[in-house]
Amino acid sequence: MKPTELYILKQPAKYRDILLHIVAVVEHTLPEVTLEYKWGIPYFYYKKKPFCYLNASHKHQFVDVGFAKGFQLKNNQEYLIADKGRNTIKSLRYYNLEKIDNAILISVIEEAKALY
């Protein structure tokens, strides 16, 4: 089993469900991506460059979908989070599966794709 699969499958159900959903949406929206295991987390690569990562934060109880060129994104700013100290990555943050708005996620993925 690949490290990315292990990372996802070993998560508690709450995080695993969110992660599996996000992986499905990203791969459906951008089939050219590859899912790799970098820096201890699943990281999507597009055109051999870092695209977005998935991080389950048990301490803060959310899943972050961090976009490598997040600060270059113009749309959906009300949903993108730039934590203190970040200067390139912005993320979509999900606390439960039901709160994922696929239209927003897909919109951010498509806008980020255009930056490559």
Biopython code that builds the backbone (N, CA, C, O; Angstrom):
import numpy as np
from Bio.PDB.StructureBuilder import StructureBuilder

atoms = [
    (1, "MET", "N", (0.846, -1.189, 0.000)),
    (1, "MET", "CA", (0.000, 0.000, 0.000)),
    (1, "MET", "C", (0.889, 1.248, 0.000)),
    (1, "MET", "O", (1.910, 1.294, 0.686)),
    (2, "LYS", "N", (0.494, 2.236, -0.761)),
    (2, "LYS", "CA", (1.263, 3.476, -0.874)),
    (2, "LYS", "C", (1.150, 4.296, 0.415)),
    (2, "LYS", "O", (0.153, 4.199, 1.130)),
    (3, "PRO", "N", (2.180, 5.109, 0.708)),
    (3, "PRO", "CA", (2.128, 5.952, 1.917)),
    (3, "PRO", "C", (0.926, 6.900, 1.946)),
    (3, "PRO", "O", (0.371, 7.167, 3.012)),
    (4, "THR", "N", (0.524, 7.408, 0.777)),
    (4, "THR", "CA", (-0.642, 8.304, 0.751)),
    (4, "THR", "C", (-1.903, 7.557, 1.161)),
    (4, "THR", "O", (-2.733, 8.083, 1.902)),
    (5, "GLU", "N", (-2.040, 6.331, 0.678)),
    (5, "GLU", "CA", (-3.202, 5.517, 1.048)),
    (5, "GLU", "C", (-3.189, 5.207, 2.538)),
    (5, "GLU", "O", (-4.223, 5.286, 3.200)),
    (6, "LEU", "N", (-2.020, 4.856, 3.066)),
    (6, "LEU", "CA", (-1.903, 4.571, 4.498)),
    (6, "LEU", "C", (-2.269, 5.794, 5.334)),
    (6, "LEU", "O", (-2.984, 5.684, 6.330)),
    (7, "TYR", "N", (-1.773, 6.955, 4.922)),
    (7, "TYR", "CA", (-2.076, 8.194, 5.644)),
    (7, "TYR", "C", (-3.585, 8.383, 5.743)),
    (7, "TYR", "O", (-4.113, 8.668, 6.818)),
    (8, "ILE", "N", (-4.268, 8.224, 4.628)),
    (8, "ILE", "CA", (-5.715, 8.453, 4.594)),
    (8, "ILE", "C", (-6.465, 7.369, 5.361)),
    (8, "ILE", "O", (-7.335, 7.675, 6.176)),
    (9, "LEU", "N", (-6.136, 6.118, 5.107)),
    (9, "LEU", "CA", (-6.888, 5.013, 5.707)),
    (9, "LEU", "C", (-6.675, 4.866, 7.209)),
    (9, "LEU", "O", (-7.520, 4.299, 7.903)),
    (10, "LYS", "N", (-5.552, 5.371, 7.716)),
    (10, "LYS", "CA", (-5.293, 5.292, 9.162)),
    (10, "LYS", "C", (-5.938, 6.434, 9.949)),
    (10, "LYS", "O", (-5.870, 6.455, 11.178)),
    (11, "GLN", "N", (-6.554, 7.369, 9.259)),
    (11, "GLN", "CA", (-7.196, 8.503, 9.934)),
    (11, "GLN", "C", (-8.496, 8.046, 10.594)),
    (11, "GLN", "O", (-9.133, 7.102, 10.127)),
    (12, "PRO", "N", (-8.890, 8.718, 11.683)),
    (12, "PRO", "CA", (-10.230, 8.468, 12.233)),
    (12, "PRO", "C", (-11.280, 8.745, 11.153)),
    (12, "PRO", "O", (-11.039, 9.532, 10.238)),
    (13, "ALA", "N", (-12.433, 8.105, 11.259)),
    (13, "ALA", "CA", (-13.475, 8.155, 10.222)),
    (13, "ALA", "C", (-13.807, 9.574, 9.775)),
    (13, "ALA", "O", (-13.976, 9.824, 8.582)),
    (14, "LYS", "N", (-13.900, 10.503, 10.721)),
    (14, "LYS", "CA", (-14.251, 11.894, 10.384)),
    (14, "LYS", "C", (-13.293, 12.467, 9.340)),
    (14, "LYS", "O", (-13.726, 13.037, 8.338)),
    (15, "TYR", "N", (-12.001, 12.314, 9.579)),
    (15, "TYR", "CA", (-10.989, 12.862, 8.675)),
    (15, "TYR", "C", (-10.868, 12.017, 7.411)),
    (15, "TYR", "O", (-10.722, 12.556, 6.313)),
    (16, "ARG", "N", (-10.929, 10.702, 7.562)),
    (16, "ARG", "CA", (-10.817, 9.800, 6.416)),
    (16, "ARG", "C", (-11.901, 10.097, 5.381)),
    (16, "ARG", "O", (-11.619, 10.155, 4.185)),
    (17, "ASP", "N", (-13.133, 10.283, 5.836)),
    (17, "ASP", "CA", (-14.233, 10.570, 4.908)),
    (17, "ASP", "C", (-14.006, 11.874, 4.150)),
    (17, "ASP", "O", (-14.247, 11.951, 2.946)),
    (18, "ILE", "N", (-13.541, 12.901, 4.865)),
    (18, "ILE", "CA", (-13.254, 14.191, 4.224)),
    (18, "ILE", "C", (-12.124, 14.027, 3.208)),
    (18, "ILE", "O", (-12.227, 14.498, 2.075)),
    (19, "LEU", "N", (-11.053, 13.361, 3.616)),
    (19, "LEU", "CA", (-9.898, 13.175, 2.734)),
    (19, "LEU", "C", (-10.267, 12.392, 1.475)),
    (19, "LEU", "O", (-9.882, 12.776, 0.370)),
    (20, "LEU", "N", (-11.002, 11.308, 1.634)),
    (20, "LEU", "CA", (-11.402, 10.507, 0.474)),
    (20, "LEU", "C", (-12.272, 11.308, -0.485)),
    (20, "LEU", "O", (-12.142, 11.187, -1.703)),
    (21, "HIS", "N", (-13.154, 12.123, 0.067)),
    (21, "HIS", "CA", (-14.015, 12.956, -0.776)),
    (21, "HIS", "C", (-13.180, 13.973, -1.560)),
    (21, "HIS", "O", (-13.373, 14.152, -2.762)),
    (22, "ILE", "N", (-12.262, 14.627, -0.873)),
    (22, "ILE", "CA", (-11.430, 15.644, -1.530)),
    (22, "ILE", "C", (-10.563, 15.009, -2.616)),
    (22, "ILE", "O", (-10.436, 15.562, -3.709)),
    (23, "VAL", "N", (-9.971, 13.860, -2.324)),
    (23, "VAL", "CA", (-9.163, 13.163, -3.331)),
    (23, "VAL", "C", (-10.008, 12.875, -4.571)),
    (23, "VAL", "O", (-9.558, 13.096, -5.695)),
    (24, "ALA", "N", (-11.218, 12.387, -4.371)),
    (24, "ALA", "CA", (-12.104, 12.077, -5.500)),
    (24, "ALA", "C", (-12.421, 13.326, -6.319)),
    (24, "ALA", "O", (-12.409, 13.280, -7.549)),
    (25, "VAL", "N", (-12.703, 14.440, -5.645)),
    (25, "VAL", "CA", (-13.039, 15.680, -6.352)),
    (25, "VAL", "C", (-11.825, 16.209, -7.118)),
    (25, "VAL", "O", (-11.945, 16.601, -8.278)),
    (26, "VAL", "N", (-10.663, 16.220, -6.474)),
    (26, "VAL", "CA", (-9.455, 16.724, -7.140)),
    (26, "VAL", "C", (-9.131, 15.865, -8.360)),
    (26, "VAL", "O", (-8.879, 16.394, -9.443)),
    (27, "GLU", "N", (-9.138, 14.542, -8.189)),
    (27, "GLU", "CA", (-8.782, 13.658, -9.299)),
    (27, "GLU", "C", (-9.814, 13.704, -10.429)),
    (27, "GLU", "O", (-9.459, 13.532, -11.595)),
    (28, "HIS", "N", (-11.068, 13.930, -10.100)),
    (28, "HIS", "CA", (-12.103, 14.047, -11.133)),
    (28, "HIS", "C", (-11.972, 15.381, -11.891)),
    (28, "HIS", "O", (-12.140, 15.436, -13.109)),
    (29, "THR", "N", (-11.668, 16.453, -11.140)),
    (29, "THR", "CA", (-11.567, 17.785, -11.731)),
    (29, "THR", "C", (-10.282, 17.955, -12.528)),
    (29, "THR", "O", (-10.263, 18.628, -13.559)),
    (30, "LEU", "N", (-9.219, 17.345, -12.046)),
    (30, "LEU", "CA", (-7.898, 17.508, -12.658)),
    (30, "LEU", "C", (-7.229, 16.132, -12.773)),
    (30, "LEU", "O", (-6.329, 15.816, -11.996)),
    (31, "PRO", "N", (-7.664, 15.317, -13.737)),
    (31, "PRO", "CA", (-7.171, 13.939, -13.828)),
    (31, "PRO", "C", (-5.664, 13.816, -14.061)),
    (31, "PRO", "O", (-5.094, 12.744, -13.858)),
    (32, "GLU", "N", (-5.025, 14.888, -14.478)),
    (32, "GLU", "CA", (-3.581, 14.844, -14.757)),
    (32, "GLU", "C", (-2.726, 14.879, -13.491)),
    (32, "GLU", "O", (-1.514, 14.678, -13.573)),
    (33, "VAL", "N", (-3.319, 15.128, -12.327)),
    (33, "VAL", "CA", (-2.525, 15.227, -11.102)),
    (33, "VAL", "C", (-2.005, 13.860, -10.676)),
    (33, "VAL", "O", (-2.564, 12.820, -11.027)),
    (34, "THR", "N", (-0.921, 13.893, -9.912)),
    (34, "THR", "CA", (-0.426, 12.685, -9.251)),
    (34, "THR", "C", (-0.449, 12.952, -7.759)),
    (34, "THR", "O", (-0.146, 14.057, -7.310)),
    (35, "LEU", "N", (-0.808, 11.937, -6.998)),
    (35, "LEU", "CA", (-0.855, 12.063, -5.543)),
    (35, "LEU", "C", (0.393, 11.414, -4.977)),
    (35, "LEU", "O", (0.605, 10.210, -5.123)),
    (36, "GLU", "N", (1.215, 12.223, -4.330)),
    (36, "GLU", "CA", (2.472, 11.748, -3.764)),
    (36, "GLU", "C", (2.463, 11.970, -2.259)),
    (36, "GLU", "O", (1.566, 12.613, -1.714)),
    (37, "TYR", "N", (3.473, 11.427, -1.604)),
    (37, "TYR", "CA", (3.599, 11.578, -0.156)),
    (37, "TYR", "C", (4.852, 12.407, 0.111)),
    (37, "TYR", "O", (5.972, 11.908, 0.003)),
    (38, "LYS", "N", (4.652, 13.670, 0.458)),
    (38, "LYS", "CA", (5.768, 14.594, 0.689)),
    (38, "LYS", "C", (5.572, 15.291, 2.028)),
    (38, "LYS", "O", (4.452, 15.658, 2.385)),
    (39, "TRP", "N", (6.645, 15.472, 2.757)),
    (39, "TRP", "CA", (6.620, 16.180, 4.033)),
    (39, "TRP", "C", (5.635, 15.549, 5.024)),
    (39, "TRP", "O", (5.081, 16.233, 5.885)),
    (40, "GLY", "N", (5.428, 14.241, 4.890)),
    (40, "GLY", "CA", (4.572, 13.518, 5.824)),
    (40, "GLY", "C", (3.079, 13.633, 5.568)),
    (40, "GLY", "O", (2.276, 13.228, 6.408)),
    (41, "ILE", "N", (2.693, 14.185, 4.409)),
    (41, "ILE", "CA", (1.272, 14.345, 4.075)),
    (41, "ILE", "C", (1.049, 14.075, 2.583)),
    (41, "ILE", "O", (1.994, 14.145, 1.797)),
    (42, "PRO", "N", (-0.195, 13.767, 2.188)),
    (42, "PRO", "CA", (-0.495, 13.618, 0.761)),
    (42, "PRO", "C", (-0.394, 14.972, 0.046)),
    (42, "PRO", "O", (-0.912, 15.983, 0.521)),
    (43, "TYR", "N", (0.272, 14.962, -1.083)),
    (43, "TYR", "CA", (0.485, 16.195, -1.839)),
    (43, "TYR", "C", (0.217, 15.914, -3.314)),
    (43, "TYR", "O", (0.843, 15.037, -3.910)),
    (44, "PHE", "N", (-0.710, 16.657, -3.893)),
    (44, "PHE", "CA", (-0.984, 16.542, -5.324)),
    (44, "PHE", "C", (0.043, 17.354, -6.096)),
    (44, "PHE", "O", (0.386, 18.477, -5.725)),
    (45, "TYR", "N", (0.525, 16.754, -7.183)),
    (45, "TYR", "CA", (1.441, 17.442, -8.093)),
    (45, "TYR", "C", (0.759, 17.581, -9.446)),
    (45, "TYR", "O", (0.083, 16.666, -9.919)),
    (46, "TYR", "N", (0.951, 18.741, -10.055)),
    (46, "TYR", "CA", (0.408, 19.012, -11.382)),
    (46, "TYR", "C", (1.551, 19.526, -12.248)),
    (46, "TYR", "O", (2.243, 20.473, -11.872)),
    (47, "LYS", "N", (1.744, 18.918, -13.377)),
    (47, "LYS", "CA", (2.871, 19.237, -14.263)),
    (47, "LYS", "C", (4.198, 19.143, -13.507)),
    (47, "LYS", "O", (5.103, 19.955, -13.697)),
    (48, "LYS", "N", (4.282, 18.130, -12.647)),
    (48, "LYS", "CA", (5.474, 17.822, -11.848)),
    (48, "LYS", "C", (5.814, 18.904, -10.827)),
    (48, "LYS", "O", (6.942, 18.963, -10.337)),
    (49, "LYS", "N", (4.846, 19.757, -10.506)),
    (49, "LYS", "CA", (5.059, 20.819, -9.519)),
    (49, "LYS", "C", (4.020, 20.693, -8.408)),
    (49, "LYS", "O", (2.904, 20.233, -8.652)),
    (50, "PRO", "N", (4.382, 21.102, -7.180)),
    (50, "PRO", "CA", (3.421, 21.036, -6.076)),
    (50, "PRO", "C", (2.150, 21.819, -6.406)),
    (50, "PRO", "O", (2.215, 22.974, -6.826)),
    (51, "PHE", "N", (0.999, 21.182, -6.213)),
    (51, "PHE", "CA", (-0.289, 21.805, -6.520)),
    (51, "PHE", "C", (-1.087, 22.076, -5.244)),
    (51, "PHE", "O", (-1.377, 23.229, -4.926)),
    (52, "CYS", "N", (-1.439, 21.024, -4.518)),
    (52, "CYS", "CA", (-2.136, 21.211, -3.243)),
    (52, "CYS", "C", (-1.887, 20.014, -2.338)),
    (52, "CYS", "O", (-1.643, 18.902, -2.805)),
    (53, "TYR", "N", (-1.954, 20.261, -1.039)),
    (53, "TYR", "CA", (-1.736, 19.188, -0.070)),
    (53, "TYR", "C", (-2.983, 18.968, 0.767)),
    (53, "TYR", "O", (-3.879, 19.811, 0.817)),
    (54, "LEU", "N", (-3.021, 17.821, 1.422)),
    (54, "LEU", "CA", (-4.103, 17.474, 2.332)),
    (54, "LEU", "C", (-3.498, 17.216, 3.703)),
    (54, "LEU", "O", (-2.576, 16.411, 3.837)),
    (55, "ASN", "N", (-4.009, 17.891, 4.710)),
    (55, "ASN", "CA", (-3.481, 17.717, 6.059)),
    (55, "ASN", "C", (-4.624, 17.608, 7.056)),
    (55, "ASN", "O", (-5.429, 18.528, 7.201)),
    (56, "ALA", "N", (-4.682, 16.475, 7.739)),
    (56, "ALA", "CA", (-5.684, 16.284, 8.790)),
    (56, "ALA", "C", (-5.092, 16.772, 10.106)),
    (56, "ALA", "O", (-4.146, 16.177, 10.621)),
    (57, "SER", "N", (-5.637, 17.840, 10.644)),
    (57, "SER", "CA", (-5.171, 18.396, 11.915)),
    (57, "SER", "C", (-6.080, 17.891, 13.036)),
    (57, "SER", "O", (-7.174, 18.413, 13.250)),
    (58, "HIS", "N", (-5.612, 16.877, 13.739)),
    (58, "HIS", "CA", (-6.409, 16.313, 14.833)),
    (58, "HIS", "C", (-6.529, 17.316, 15.974)),
    (58, "HIS", "O", (-7.573, 17.408, 16.620)),
    (59, "LYS", "N", (-5.474, 18.057, 16.217)),
    (59, "LYS", "CA", (-5.480, 19.041, 17.305)),
    (59, "LYS", "C", (-6.570, 20.087, 17.101)),
    (59, "LYS", "O", (-7.285, 20.437, 18.040)),
    (60, "HIS", "N", (-6.697, 20.581, 15.889)),
    (60, "HIS", "CA", (-7.670, 21.640, 15.598)),
    (60, "HIS", "C", (-8.948, 21.103, 14.943)),
    (60, "HIS", "O", (-9.887, 21.859, 14.690)),
    (61, "GLN", "N", (-8.975, 19.807, 14.674)),
    (61, "GLN", "CA", (-10.157, 19.092, 14.185)),
    (61, "GLN", "C", (-10.656, 19.555, 12.813)),
    (61, "GLN", "O", (-11.851, 19.782, 12.620)),
    (62, "PHE", "N", (-9.732, 19.691, 11.872)),
    (62, "PHE", "CA", (-10.123, 20.031, 10.506)),
    (62, "PHE", "C", (-9.181, 19.368, 9.515)),
    (62, "PHE", "O", (-8.134, 18.837, 9.885)),
    (63, "VAL", "N", (-9.574, 19.410, 8.254)),
    (63, "VAL", "CA", (-8.709, 18.993, 7.153)),
    (63, "VAL", "C", (-8.427, 20.230, 6.318)),
    (63, "VAL", "O", (-9.344, 20.932, 5.890)),
    (64, "ASP", "N", (-7.160, 20.483, 6.097)),
    (64, "ASP", "CA", (-6.716, 21.604, 5.280)),
    (64, "ASP", "C", (-6.422, 21.109, 3.868)),
    (64, "ASP", "O", (-5.777, 20.077, 3.684)),
    (65, "VAL", "N", (-6.897, 21.849, 2.882)),
    (65, "VAL", "CA", (-6.517, 21.626, 1.488)),
    (65, "VAL", "C", (-5.724, 22.869, 1.108)),
    (65, "VAL", "O", (-6.293, 23.895, 0.737)),
    (66, "GLY", "N", (-4.404, 22.763, 1.206)),
    (66, "GLY", "CA", (-3.538, 23.916, 0.990)),
    (66, "GLY", "C", (-3.058, 24.006, -0.442)),
    (66, "GLY", "O", (-2.509, 23.048, -0.985)),
    (67, "PHE", "N", (-3.265, 25.153, -1.048)),
    (67, "PHE", "CA", (-2.879, 25.363, -2.450)),
    (67, "PHE", "C", (-1.531, 26.072, -2.514)),
    (67, "PHE", "O", (-1.348, 27.150, -1.948)),
    (68, "ALA", "N", (-0.584, 25.436, -3.225)),
    (68, "ALA", "CA", (0.789, 25.928, -3.289)),
    (68, "ALA", "C", (0.885, 27.358, -3.810)),
    (68, "ALA", "O", (1.756, 28.112, -3.375)),
    (69, "LYS", "N", (0.019, 27.738, -4.722)),
    (69, "LYS", "CA", (0.030, 29.105, -5.259)),
    (69, "LYS", "C", (-1.190, 29.876, -4.763)),
    (69, "LYS", "O", (-1.763, 30.693, -5.485)),
    (70, "GLY", "N", (-1.570, 29.604, -3.535)),
    (70, "GLY", "CA", (-2.789, 30.174, -2.967)),
    (70, "GLY", "C", (-2.845, 31.686, -2.947)),
    (70, "GLY", "O", (-3.916, 32.267, -3.121)),
    (71, "PHE", "N", (-1.709, 32.336, -2.738)),
    (71, "PHE", "CA", (-1.710, 33.798, -2.677)),
    (71, "PHE", "C", (-1.894, 34.432, -4.052)),
    (71, "PHE", "O", (-2.123, 35.638, -4.152)),
    (72, "GLN", "N", (-1.797, 33.638, -5.099)),
    (72, "GLN", "CA", (-2.039, 34.154, -6.447)),
    (72, "GLN", "C", (-3.500, 34.005, -6.868)),
    (72, "GLN", "O", (-3.912, 34.539, -7.897)),
    (73, "LEU", "N", (-4.274, 33.282, -6.070)),
    (73, "LEU", "CA", (-5.692, 33.091, -6.389)),
    (73, "LEU", "C", (-6.462, 34.380, -6.139)),
    (73, "LEU", "O", (-6.203, 35.083, -5.162)),
    (74, "LYS", "N", (-7.401, 34.689, -7.016)),
    (74, "LYS", "CA", (-8.178, 35.933, -6.906)),
    (74, "LYS", "C", (-9.610, 35.686, -6.437)),
    (74, "LYS", "O", (-10.183, 36.513, -5.728)),
    (75, "ASN", "N", (-10.185, 34.557, -6.830)),
    (75, "ASN", "CA", (-11.584, 34.265, -6.517)),
    (75, "ASN", "C", (-11.710, 33.496, -5.199)),
    (75, "ASN", "O", (-10.733, 32.943, -4.694)),
    (76, "ASN", "N", (-12.902, 33.472, -4.665)),
    (76, "ASN", "CA", (-13.230, 32.699, -3.457)),
    (76, "ASN", "C", (-12.399, 33.093, -2.234)),
    (76, "ASN", "O", (-12.148, 32.261, -1.362)),
    (77, "GLN", "N", (-11.979, 34.341, -2.166)),
    (77, "GLN", "CA", (-11.149, 34.788, -1.050)),
    (77, "GLN", "C", (-11.846, 34.651, 0.304)),
    (77, "GLN", "O", (-11.189, 34.491, 1.332)),
    (78, "GLU", "N", (-13.170, 34.714, 0.300)),
    (78, "GLU", "CA", (-13.900, 34.600, 1.564)),
    (78, "GLU", "C", (-13.822, 33.187, 2.140)),
    (78, "GLU", "O", (-14.173, 32.972, 3.300)),
    (79, "TYR", "N", (-13.364, 32.223, 1.342)),
    (79, "TYR", "CA", (-13.248, 30.835, 1.804)),
    (79, "TYR", "C", (-11.804, 30.401, 2.017)),
    (79, "TYR", "O", (-11.549, 29.417, 2.712)),
    (80, "LEU", "N", (-10.866, 31.119, 1.430)),
    (80, "LEU", "CA", (-9.456, 30.750, 1.512)),
    (80, "LEU", "C", (-8.820, 31.340, 2.767)),
    (80, "LEU", "O", (-9.015, 32.511, 3.094)),
    (81, "ILE", "N", (-8.064, 30.509, 3.451)),
    (81, "ILE", "CA", (-7.460, 30.900, 4.723)),
    (81, "ILE", "C", (-5.952, 31.028, 4.548)),
    (81, "ILE", "O", (-5.304, 30.166, 3.954)),
    (82, "ALA", "N", (-5.414, 32.114, 5.075)),
    (82, "ALA", "CA", (-3.968, 32.329, 5.081)),
    (82, "ALA", "C", (-3.539, 32.456, 6.535)),
    (82, "ALA", "O", (-3.632, 33.532, 7.127)),
    (83, "ASP", "N", (-3.071, 31.356, 7.103)),
    (83, "ASP", "CA", (-2.641, 31.391, 8.494)),
    (83, "ASP", "C", (-1.418, 32.281, 8.663)),
    (83, "ASP", "O", (-0.675, 32.540, 7.717)),
    (84, "LYS", "N", (-1.235, 32.735, 9.881)),
    (84, "LYS", "CA", (-0.094, 33.586, 10.219)),
    (84, "LYS", "C", (1.204, 32.896, 9.802)),
    (84, "LYS", "O", (1.408, 31.712, 10.071)),
    (85, "GLY", "N", (2.056, 33.640, 9.155)),
    (85, "GLY", "CA", (3.338, 33.112, 8.724)),
    (85, "GLY", "C", (3.339, 32.522, 7.319)),
    (85, "GLY", "O", (4.400, 32.216, 6.775)),
    (86, "ARG", "N", (2.179, 32.365, 6.740)),
    (86, "ARG", "CA", (2.117, 31.843, 5.372)),
    (86, "ARG", "C", (2.286, 32.994, 4.387)),
    (86, "ARG", "O", (1.710, 34.068, 4.561)),
    (87, "ASN", "N", (3.084, 32.752, 3.349)),
    (87, "ASN", "CA", (3.227, 33.792, 2.336)),
    (87, "ASN", "C", (3.024, 33.270, 0.916)),
    (87, "ASN", "O", (3.118, 34.036, -0.043)),
    (88, "THR", "N", (2.747, 31.983, 0.774)),
    (88, "THR", "CA", (2.438, 31.446, -0.550)),
    (88, "THR", "C", (1.181, 30.581, -0.540)),
    (88, "THR", "O", (0.433, 30.562, -1.517)),
    (89, "ILE", "N", (0.949, 29.876, 0.545)),
    (89, "ILE", "CA", (-0.155, 28.911, 0.604)),
    (89, "ILE", "C", (-1.401, 29.515, 1.239)),
    (89, "ILE", "O", (-1.338, 30.179, 2.274)),
    (90, "LYS", "N", (-2.530, 29.267, 0.592)),
    (90, "LYS", "CA", (-3.840, 29.530, 1.181)),
    (90, "LYS", "C", (-4.602, 28.220, 1.121)),
    (90, "LYS", "O", (-4.371, 27.400, 0.232)),
    (91, "SER", "N", (-5.506, 28.026, 2.064)),
    (91, "SER", "CA", (-6.177, 26.736, 2.109)),
    (91, "SER", "C", (-7.676, 26.850, 2.305)),
    (91, "SER", "O", (-8.196, 27.839, 2.821)),
    (92, "LEU", "N", (-8.345, 25.796, 1.870)),
    (92, "LEU", "CA", (-9.745, 25.586, 2.199)),
    (92, "LEU", "C", (-9.727, 24.669, 3.414)),
    (92, "LEU", "O", (-8.969, 23.700, 3.449)),
    (93, "ARG", "N", (-10.539, 24.962, 4.389)),
    (93, "ARG", "CA", (-10.521, 24.222, 5.652)),
    (93, "ARG", "C", (-11.887, 23.604, 5.896)),
    (93, "ARG", "O", (-12.914, 24.281, 5.850)),
    (94, "TYR", "N", (-11.876, 22.301, 6.156)),
    (94, "TYR", "CA", (-13.132, 21.574, 6.346)),
    (94, "TYR", "C", (-13.170, 20.885, 7.706)),
    (94, "TYR", "O", (-12.265, 20.137, 8.073)),
    (95, "TYR", "N", (-14.248, 21.161, 8.443)),
    (95, "TYR", "CA", (-14.441, 20.575, 9.766)),
    (95, "TYR", "C", (-15.323, 19.334, 9.726)),
    (95, "TYR", "O", (-15.279, 18.512, 10.641)),
    (96, "ASN", "N", (-16.125, 19.191, 8.672)),
    (96, "ASN", "CA", (-16.910, 17.970, 8.491)),
    (96, "ASN", "C", (-17.289, 17.818, 7.020)),
    (96, "ASN", "O", (-17.296, 18.781, 6.253)),
    (97, "LEU", "N", (-17.598, 16.595, 6.661)),
    (97, "LEU", "CA", (-17.881, 16.254, 5.270)),
    (97, "LEU", "C", (-19.067, 17.026, 4.715)),
    (97, "LEU", "O", (-19.054, 17.443, 3.557)),
    (98, "GLU", "N", (-20.076, 17.216, 5.523)),
    (98, "GLU", "CA", (-21.305, 17.869, 5.071)),
    (98, "GLU", "C", (-21.096, 19.331, 4.685)),
    (98, "GLU", "O", (-21.893, 19.882, 3.927)),
    (99, "LYS", "N", (-20.054, 19.959, 5.185)),
    (99, "LYS", "CA", (-19.805, 21.380, 4.912)),
    (99, "LYS", "C", (-18.980, 21.619, 3.645)),
    (99, "LYS", "O", (-18.713, 22.765, 3.284)),
    (100, "ILE", "N", (-18.581, 20.550, 2.979)),
    (100, "ILE", "CA", (-17.800, 20.726, 1.752)),
    (100, "ILE", "C", (-18.726, 21.167, 0.631)),
    (100, "ILE", "O", (-19.680, 20.473, 0.278)),
    (101, "ASP", "N", (-18.428, 22.327, 0.083)),
    (101, "ASP", "CA", (-19.168, 22.834, -1.072)),
    (101, "ASP", "C", (-18.337, 22.489, -2.309)),
    (101, "ASP", "O", (-17.332, 23.139, -2.597)),
    (102, "ASN", "N", (-18.768, 21.467, -3.028)),
    (102, "ASN", "CA", (-18.002, 21.007, -4.195)),
    (102, "ASN", "C", (-17.806, 22.092, -5.238)),
    (102, "ASN", "O", (-16.763, 22.134, -5.892)),
    (103, "ALA", "N", (-18.782, 22.965, -5.407)),
    (103, "ALA", "CA", (-18.667, 24.033, -6.408)),
    (103, "ALA", "C", (-17.493, 24.953, -6.076)),
    (103, "ALA", "O", (-16.748, 25.352, -6.971)),
    (104, "ILE", "N", (-17.325, 25.290, -4.807)),
    (104, "ILE", "CA", (-16.208, 26.152, -4.394)),
    (104, "ILE", "C", (-14.893, 25.409, -4.552)),
    (104, "ILE", "O", (-13.932, 25.956, -5.093)),
    (105, "LEU", "N", (-14.840, 24.171, -4.087)),
    (105, "LEU", "CA", (-13.618, 23.375, -4.204)),
    (105, "LEU", "C", (-13.198, 23.253, -5.668)),
    (105, "LEU", "O", (-12.028, 23.453, -5.993)),
    (106, "ILE", "N", (-14.120, 22.933, -6.532)),
    (106, "ILE", "CA", (-13.819, 22.793, -7.964)),
    (106, "ILE", "C", (-13.385, 24.130, -8.565)),
    (106, "ILE", "O", (-12.462, 24.174, -9.378)),
    (107, "SER", "N", (-14.036, 25.201, -8.173)),
    (107, "SER", "CA", (-13.675, 26.531, -8.667)),
    (107, "SER", "C", (-12.236, 26.884, -8.293)),
    (107, "SER", "O", (-11.489, 27.406, -9.120)),
    (108, "VAL", "N", (-11.849, 26.601, -7.053)),
    (108, "VAL", "CA", (-10.482, 26.894, -6.603)),
    (108, "VAL", "C", (-9.486, 26.008, -7.350)),
    (108, "VAL", "O", (-8.435, 26.487, -7.778)),
    (109, "ILE", "N", (-9.801, 24.736, -7.510)),
    (109, "ILE", "CA", (-8.918, 23.825, -8.252)),
    (109, "ILE", "C", (-8.711, 24.332, -9.679)),
    (109, "ILE", "O", (-7.582, 24.374, -10.169)),
    (110, "GLU", "N", (-9.792, 24.713, -10.337)),
    (110, "GLU", "CA", (-9.688, 25.178, -11.727)),
    (110, "GLU", "C", (-8.913, 26.485, -11.839)),
    (110, "GLU", "O", (-8.137, 26.670, -12.777)),
    (111, "GLU", "N", (-9.120, 27.392, -10.886)),
    (111, "GLU", "CA", (-8.352, 28.641, -10.920)),
    (111, "GLU", "C", (-6.874, 28.368, -10.660)),
    (111, "GLU", "O", (-6.010, 28.936, -11.329)),
    (112, "ALA", "N", (-6.582, 27.504, -9.695)),
    (112, "ALA", "CA", (-5.192, 27.173, -9.382)),
    (112, "ALA", "C", (-4.517, 26.501, -10.578)),
    (112, "ALA", "O", (-3.346, 26.761, -10.852)),
    (113, "LYS", "N", (-5.237, 25.652, -11.280)),
    (113, "LYS", "CA", (-4.697, 24.970, -12.468)),
    (113, "LYS", "C", (-4.207, 25.984, -13.498)),
    (113, "LYS", "O", (-3.173, 25.780, -14.133)),
    (114, "ALA", "N", (-4.945, 27.061, -13.658)),
    (114, "ALA", "CA", (-4.595, 28.080, -14.655)),
    (114, "ALA", "C", (-3.280, 28.791, -14.331)),
    (114, "ALA", "O", (-2.718, 29.465, -15.195)),
    (115, "LEU", "N", (-2.786, 28.653, -13.109)),
    (115, "LEU", "CA", (-1.530, 29.304, -12.705)),
    (115, "LEU", "C", (-0.299, 28.487, -13.102)),
    (115, "LEU", "O", (0.831, 28.932, -12.899)),
    (116, "TYR", "N", (-0.510, 27.302, -13.664)),
    (116, "TYR", "CA", (0.611, 26.421, -14.014)),
    (116, "TYR", "C", (0.856, 26.389, -15.504)),
    (116, "TYR", "O", (1.764, 25.697, -15.965)),
]
sb = StructureBuilder()
sb.init_structure("model")
sb.init_model(0)
sb.init_chain("A")
sb.init_seg("    ")
for serial, (resi, resn, name, xyz) in enumerate(atoms, 1):
    if name == "N":
        sb.init_residue(resn, " ", resi, " ")
    sb.init_atom(name, np.array(xyz, "f"), 0.0, 1.0, " ", f" {name:<3s}", serial, name[0])
structure = sb.get_structure()
